[in-house]
């Protein structure tokens, strides 16, 4: 599917959620589908960010790093790269 193609997804929402989406869409002069698409995009960004944070936490734990090590590790990395 290209960026210009769309796909239809049928889903059931509680009436109060549908009403809230429609109200915000009216207020912002947008289509309800635009709001839903934006919400889904944000969900995937948040999910990706969460996976990066989790990876970093697990990696730091496996290397026994503590928050107090961060500044030292940044300085070491920068000096290795010639900054």
C-alpha positions in Angstrom: 0.0 0.0 0.0 1.4 3.4 -0.9 1.0 6.7 1.1 -1.8 7.8 -1.1 -3.8 4.6 -0.6 -6.2 4.1 2.2 -7.8 1.0 3.8 -11.1 0.8 5.6 -11.2 -0.6 9.1 -14.5 -1.2 10.8 -14.5 -1.1 14.5 -17.1 -0.7 17.3 -16.7 2.2 19.7 -18.8 2.9 22.8 -21.4 5.6 22.0 -19.8 8.1 24.4 -16.4 7.7 22.6 -18.0 8.1 19.2 -19.8 11.2 20.4 -16.6 12.7 21.8 -14.7 12.1 18.6 -17.5 13.7 16.6 -17.6 16.7 18.9 -13.9 17.3 18.7 -14.0 16.8 14.9 -16.7 19.5 14.7 -14.8 21.8 16.9 -11.6 21.4 14.9 -13.4 21.3 11.5 -11.9 17.9 10.8 -13.3 14.5 9.8 -13.7 12.0 12.6 -11.5 9.6 10.7 -8.6 12.1 10.8 -8.8 12.2 14.6 -8.8 8.4 14.8 -5.9 8.2 12.4 -3.9 10.7 14.4 -4.7 8.8 17.6 -3.5 5.5 16.1 -0.3 7.2 14.8 0.4 8.6 18.3 -0.3 5.2 19.8 2.4 3.6 17.6 4.9 6.4 18.4 4.3 5.9 22.1 4.6 2.2 21.8 7.9 2.5 19.9 9.2 5.0 22.5 8.2 2.7 25.3 10.0 -0.2 23.7 13.2 1.9 23.4 13.0 2.9 27.1 12.4 -0.7 28.1 15.4 -1.8 26.1 17.6 0.9 27.6 16.5 0.0 31.1 17.2 -3.7 30.5 20.5 -3.0 29.0 21.6 -0.7 31.8 20.5 -3.3 34.3 22.5 -6.0 32.5 25.6 -3.8 32.6 25.0 -2.8 36.2 24.8 0.9 35.3 23.2 3.3 37.8 21.8 6.8 37.0 24.9 8.3 38.6 26.9 6.6 35.8 25.2 8.6 33.0 27.3 11.7 32.9 30.6 9.7 33.0 29.4 7.4 30.2 28.4 10.3 28.0 31.8 12.0 28.5 33.6 8.7 27.7 31.5 8.2 24.6 32.2 11.7 23.4 35.9 11.5 24.0 36.1 8.2 22.1 34.4 9.9 19.1 36.7 12.9 19.3 34.1 15.5 20.4 
